[in-house]
Amino acid sequence: MLIRWSRGGPVAALAIATSLCGLPALADDPELAADLHWASTYTEIQLGEGRAARSGILRGLLFDIENGPLHLSSVVCPFVENSDGVDRLVSMSAHCALTAAEGDQAYLSFSCVGDDNTSGCDGYWRFIGGSGGFATIAGDGDMIISTLVVNPDGVSAVGTAYFTGLYRGLRGRDIR
């Protein structure tokens, strides 16, 4: 994963827009742009011609080129996915634990819907909690997840995910 943290720019514009709506200002909230490379194992159940349900574990490693607080965090996500090859639709949901080098964790959930599993599943993510230095983390944004290769074994795959959004609540953490 590549993560870039920034201040100002689109974030400042969002802060002005949210203050007009009576929401808390977000000018100091870092922006998240993350590219996750993952591998998964799963169990698949066929549900008629072209339809299947899968459940499994997605695992990856988070790389932050600016060495932010989640740099080199391991990512583990139990997931559920439904695909309909007839209508070329896929839906997926997951809950993830991002574990930083010192053991603190940030928890996020995501869900997405797409036209098929290889072109991408567009959706929404949000932090749902954390431990240690991430205990007060909050934030949300958009995401897309894509499968690049389904291995011939039929029970594993690799792919990418891209997350964008804002987060906050990292008191005492280095967020460059």
N, C-alpha and C positions, 0 to 999 in steps of 0.2 A: 504494500500500500504506500502510496505517496500522499503525504499530508502537507498542505501549505496553510500557515496561519497568517492572517493579515488583519490590519485595522484600517478603518476609513473606507473610501471608495464606495462600492455597492452597500457595504455594511452601514456607512453613515447615512446613505439615502434611505435605507430600511429603517434606521433609527428615527429619522424625521417623520416618515410615514406612520410608524407605530406610535410616536408621541402624539400625532394628530388624532389617532384613534383611542387615546387614553391608555395605551399599553406601555409597559416600562421601556425606556430607551435601551437600545442595543449597541450603541456606538463603540463600547469597549469589548463587545463579545467577539471572540476570534471566529474566523470563517474556517470551515472544514471543507477540504477538497481531498478526497481519499480514493486511491486506486488499490483495490484488494485483489490479489491473485490467490485463488483458493483451489483446494482439492476436496472432493467429497466421496463418501461411501454411503450407499443407501439400499433400502429394500423396496422393491417395486411390486405392485399388485395390478394386474390387468383388470380393467373394468369394462370389458366388451371391446369391440373392434376400435382400435385407435385411441382408447381412453385408458389412462393409468393414474395411479396414486403412488407417491413415493414418500418415504420418511427416511431421514438419515442425519449425518453429521457433516457439516462443512467446516474445514480448518484452513487457516491461512496465517500469514505474518504481516504485521503492519510496519511499513517503512516510512518514516517521516524525514524528508530531506532537510528539514530545518531543526531536527532533533527536539521536537516538542514533547509534551508529557506522555504521549502514547507511542513514542518511537520504539520500534522493535517489540511491540505488544503482540502476543500470540492471540489469535482469534479462533473461537470455537462457537459454532452455531448449530444447535439442533434445528431441523427444518421439516416442513411438510410442503409437498408440491403436488399439484393436480395438473394433468395435461390432457387435452382433448385434441387428438390428432385430426379428428374429423373437422372440427371448427377452427383448428390451428390456434387454440388458446392455451395459456399456461397461467397458473396462479401459484404463488409461493408465500409462505410466512415463516419467520424465524425469530428466535431470541438468541442473542449473542453475548458472550463474555469476552472482553478484551483485557488481557492480563499484561500489565506493564512489567518491566524487568524486576522491580522491587516487590512485586506481588500484588499491588493495588489493582483493583478491577473496575472497569466501566462496563455497564450493561446497556445494551440497546436492543430494540426490536425493529423488524421491518416487515413490510408486506408489499407485494407487487403483482401486477397483471401484465401479460404480454401477448403478442400474436403468435409466438412459438418460442421454444426454449433456446434457439440459437441466435435469434435476432435481438433478444433482450426482453426483460421483464421490468417494466417501469413501475416505480412505487415511491414509498415514503418510509423514512426511518426516524426514530427518536431515541434519545437516551432515556432509560427507565430507572436508573440508579447507579450505585457504585459502592466501593468500599475504600477505606483509607483515604488517600488524597483525592479520590474521585467520588467520595460519599455524597457530595452536593452537586455533581455534574448534571446538567440539563441541556437540552438542545434538540433540534430536529432539522429535517431537510428532505431533499429529493435523492433518489438513487435509481440505478439501473444495474441489473445483474444479467450476465450472459454466460452460457455454457459454450466453451470452445471445442471440447472433445469429450465424447462419451466413449469410454474405453470398451474394447471388444468383450470384456468380462461381463458387461451389462449391469454392473453394480457399483461403478465408480465413474467420476467425471472430473474435469478441471475447467476453470473458467476465470472470469474477472467480474468485479463489481466496482462501481464508481459512486461515491457518496458526496453530496454537496450540502452545505447548510451552515448553521451557526450553533455554537454551544457556549455555555457559561457555567459558573459555579465552581471554579477550580482555585479556591483560595489557597495561597501558599504554593501553588504549582507554577513552574516555569512554562509560560505559553508563548514566548518570543513573538 
